[in-house]
């Protein structure tokens, strides 16, 4: 078993893939947090597809002017120019036309992607790019130049994020406040877009155009399920990115599969595992919360039952009037005791001051609804049952009825309508 783990580590190609992939995944996860929080995932996809035009342009310029073929820095610069041009065109179209930003992204990135494909085919005697390699990536074929490019990009992007972390944080969560205190929000947007472009460019050669968005988004989304703080989320996203590369590379070697695809599959499985088991936002915790949830109607029915008795009421007596399952009754009574709505007196349950106030609100709503139903001609024998269903609507609905019915003291049965809680309290001073 240990040999399966150690054998790939002795191979140079695996070592390069591990180092280069981890560097790219780390910076992709960190910057991806801002992409996820700003809902820019589709923009990352657009940049990755638009890159082929930049790669083709950079390749062509370096070949014709300098006689260099497959020159990584030249293609990096061309890709960056293509990415910035794509963002500028998207912003321009969205601002001066009726076309919304999502449609503008779809139009521009497909157009620029198609332009790149046409350029590669027209100048095929000068541009020797394997489109399948560009689309699917080849992480096991990383060169020394790729390592230098990815390392440089990682240093630049991480430096920018560290230096401007507070500015990015404010502009991400509250852009209006950021603008009001004088932060250059538009400049920060362009700076972040440039960082995303650099990350996408450095990652495409490894995982390809189609999968680069997964490396940018999925680790960040996984971290988002575990943290409510941006700094902690960035650390976790970088960690998930690195573990995705390590796990994916081993899967790739063991199954003899495509490297980029294996990395994103492993990354997605990580997300699904966290999504299922996350202590706060996971599916399991959500299911447990729903199981423990006590319907508000049950709470209100128990409160009004005890209120009408004017004394401590045994559980069996409550169950006579509130028709719910025994387990739900136990859960509801336990919850109401914890929330301070009830107090246990011997074998019975009595209302606390807070519980009595809530019960009076429900009773007030019930009797207002009975009065309203009587006014519109509802048969007298149906008043209680119908009002019992309507009393659980919002308190605003009951107060609206009070305004429409005028000053009332008694319901149709001659019982006193409780006053609002604010009216029951003596005025201050």
N, C-alpha and C positions, 0 to 999 in steps of 0.2 A: 504493500500500500504506500509506504513512504517513498519507494522508488518511483511510483507514478507522479508523486509531487516533486521529487528532487531531480528526476531525469530531464524535464524541460528546462530547468534552471541552469543546466550545464551548456545549453545551446545559446550561441551568440544572438541569433535572430529572436529568440524568446526573451532574452535579457533586454534587447533594444525595444522590443514591443512592450515589455512590462514597464520600462522607464518612460518611454515616450507616451504610451497610453495613459499611464498614471498621472503624468504632468498635465496632459490635455484634459483628462477627466476631472482632476482637481480644480483647475481654473474654470472649466465648463460648469461644474456644480456650483461654484461660488458665484459666478456672474449670473448663472441660471436662476438663482434665488430672486434677483431683481427682475428678471424676465418673467418669472411666474407671478410675482406679486403685482407687476404692472400689466399682466395679461398680454404679453408680447410674443407668445409662443409661435403664432403664425408668422410674425416678422422673422424669427429665426429660420423658419422653413424657407421663406422668401429669399433671405440672404444666401442660404446654402445653395439654392437652385440658381440664383443669379451669378454665382461665382464662376460658372463655367465660361461666361463671357469674359470675365477678368482674367481667368487662367489662359484662355485662348489669346487674348490681347497681349498679356505679359509674355507669353511664350513666343508670339510672333515678333514682338518688338526686340526681345533679346536675341532671337535667331537672326533677324534681318540686320540689326544694327551692330551686334557684338559677336555674332556667330556662335552663341552659346545655346545649347539645347537642354531643355528640362532644368532651367535655372530656377531654383526654389525661391530666392529672394525676389526675383523679377516677377514670378507668378504670384507671390504673396502680395507684392505691391499692386499688381493688376487686379487681383481679387478684392483687395481693400478698396480700390477706386470703384470697382463695379458695385460693391456693397453700398458704399456711400452714395453713389449715383442712384441706386435703386431706392434707398430711403428718401433721398431728395425728391425723386419723381413721385413716389407714393404720397409724400406730404403735399407736394404741389398740386397733384390731381385731386386729392381729398379736400383741399382748402378752397380751390377756385371752381369746383364743379359740384353737381348734385350727387356724384358718386361717393359713397361712404368709404371709410378707410379700409374695411375688410375687402370690399370689392376692388379698390385701388391696388391693394397688395396682390390679389389674385391676378389682376391684369398685368401689372408691371413685372412681377417675378416670372410669370410664364413667358412674357414677351422677351425679357432679357435672357432667360434660359434658352429660348428658341434661337435668339440671336447668336448665342455662344455655339449652339449645335451647328447652325448654318456656317459660322466662321470656321469651325473645325473642319467641316466637310469641304468648303470652298478652298481653303488654304492647306489642304491635307499634305501637299508636298513639302510644306514648311513646318506644320504643326503635327507632331507625332504624339498625340494624347490617346490613351486607351479609355474610351468613354465608359466602358464597363467598370474599369478600375476606379474611375472618377466617381461613378455613381455608387458602387458597392464598397469601395475602400480596400486597402490591403495592409492591415496593421502588422502582419508578419513580414512585410517587405520594407519596413522602415529603414531609411538611410541615415547616415550621420547628419546630412543637411536637414532632414526632417526633425531630428532631435534638437539641433541648434535652433531651428525656427520655433518649435514648440516651446523650448525653454525660454527663448527671448520673449515670445508672446506672453507666456505665463508670468514672467517677471514684470513686464510692462503693465499688464492688466491688473495683477494683484497689487502693484504699487499704486495705480490709479484708484482702485477700490479702497485701499487703506487710507490714502490721503484724503479722499473725498467721501469717506463712509458716512459721516453725519449728514452731509448735504444730500447724498443719494437717499438716505433713510427718510429725511423730511420730505423730499420731493416725491418719494414713492408713496408714502402713507397720507400726506396732506399737501398736494401741489399748490392749493390755493393759499395756505398759510406760508408755504415756502416762497411764493411770489410776493406775498404781502410783507415779508421781512427782508425782501431785497435779494433773494437768491436767484441766480440766472437759470430758471427752470428749463428754458429751451436749450441753453448751452449744455446743461447737465444731461438732457435727453440725447443730444447729439454725441456727447462724450460716452454715454452708456452704449449707444448704438455702435459707435466705433469699437468699443471694447468687445461687444457681441460679434461684430464683424471679424475682428482679429481672432477670436476664439473659434469661430466657425471655419475660418480659413485654415487655421492650424490643425483642426480636427478632421477636415474633409479627406485629406490624403490617407488617414488611418481608418475611419469608419465609413467614409463615403457620404455623398449628398443626402441620400435617403435617411440614413441613420444618425446623422449628426445632431438633428433636432432632439432625438431621444436622449443623447448624452447631455445635451444642454438643459432639457426639461425634466426628465424622469428623476435623477438624483435630487434635484431641488424640490420637486413635488413630494418625493418620499420624505425629505427632511421637514417639509411643511406640515406633515401629519404628526410630527413629533415635537415641534417647537413653536412657541408664539413670539420668540425673540429673533430678530434678524441676524444678530451676530452668531447666536447658537445655531440657527438654521443654516448659515453659510458653512460653519464647521462641519455639521452633519452631512450637508450636501457634498462637500469635498470628499468626506470619508466614504459616502455611498458611491461616488463616482469612481474612486480608487478601487474599492472592493468589486465594483462591476467589471472593471478592466481585469483585475486578477482572476476573478471567478470565470469571466468570459474567455480569457485566454486559455485557461486549463480546459474548459469545455471544448474550445476550438481544437486543441491538440488531441484530447482524448477521443473526440468524435470525428476528427478530420473534417471540420466544417469551416465555413467562412468566418474569419475572425471578427469583423464588425458586427455581423449578425449575432454571433454568440455573445458578444459583450452586451448588446442591447437586450437580448433575451434574458440574460442573467440580471440585467438592470431592472427589467420589467418584473421579473419574479421577485426581486427584492421589494419593489414597490407594492406588489400584491400581498406579500407577507406582512409588511408594515401596515398596509391598509386594513388587513384583517386583524392584526394583534395590537395596534397602537393603543396605549392606555387611555387616551382622551378622545381621539378622533377616529378610532378604528371601528370596523364593523362589529366586532365582538363586544366592545365596550358600549357601542350604541344599542346593541340588542339587549345587553344587561340593563342599561338605563331605561329602555322601554319596558322591560319586565318589571322594574321597580317603580315605574311611573304610576301614580295614583290619579285617575281621572278627576277633574275638578268637580264634576257633577256628583260623584260619590262623596267627596268632602263636604260639599254644600248640603247634600241630603242628610248626612250624619249631623252636621251642625244644627240644622233646623229641627231635626227630630229631638235632639237634646234640649234645644231652646224652648220648644213647646212644652216639654215636661217640667221645666223650672226646677229640676233636681238632678242628682247623679242618676244615670241610666245604665243598667246592666247591658252587657253585650247582646244577650239574647233578646232584650226588648228592642234594641236598635235594629237587629236583624229582622224583626217583625215588620218594621216600616221601610227599611232600606233593603231592597231585594238585590243583593249581590252575593257572589260566591264566598264561602267561608275564608278561603285564602286571600281574596281581595279585601275582605273585611279586616282581616288581621293586618294586612299591609297598610290599609288606609288608617286604622287606629294607631299603628306604630308611627306612621309618618306624621299624623296630627299631634301626637304626643311630642315627637322630636321638634316639630315646628312651633310648639307652644300654643296650639289652638285648643288642646284638651288638657285636663288634669285628672289623674286617676284618684278616685275616692273609694277606698274599699274595693268592692267587686264591680263598681260602676265607673262611669266616665262623666265628668262635668266640664262645662265650658270655662276656659280661662277668659280674662278680660278681652284679649285679642280675638279669641274664638267667638265670644258673644257679639263683638262688633261685626265680625264677618257674617255671623248668623242673622243679625238684624238687617244687614244689607240684602241678604237673600230673601228674608221674610218680607221686607219692604217691596222688593221687586215682585214677589209673588202676589201680594195684595194689590199693587198697582195694576198688574196684568189682569187680575180678576175684575177690577173696577173697569178697566178699558174693555174687556171682553163683554161685560154686562152692558156697557153703553152701546156696543155695536150689535147687540141682540143675540149673543150666544146663550143657549139654554142654560138655566141655572145649574142643572145637574152635571154639566160639562165644564163649568168654570174652573173647579179645582184641578182636574186632570190636565186641562189645556194650559192653565197658568203654571202648573208644575213643570211642564216641558219648556215654557218660555222664560221662566225665572232664571235660567242658567245663561241667558244671553248677557251681553256686556252691561255694566252698570250705567253706561251712557244711555243705553236704550231705555232703561227704567226711568232715568231722570228726564229723558225726552217725554215719556208718557206723563210724568208728573207736571211738566210744563204745559202739555196740551190739555190735561184734565183739570187744571186749576188747583186751588187750595183744597185739599181733601184731608179729612181726619180718619174716616172709617171706610172699610171696603163694603161690598154688597151684602156681606153677612153681618155687618154691624161691628166688625172687629177693628181695633185701632191700627192704622198704618204707621209703622215706625218712622221716626224722622231720620233725616240723613245724619251720618256720624258727626259731621262738622257742626250740625245744629244741636247735637246732644251735649257738646262740650261748652262750658261757659266761656264767654269771650275773654280774651286776655286783658288784664288791667281792670 
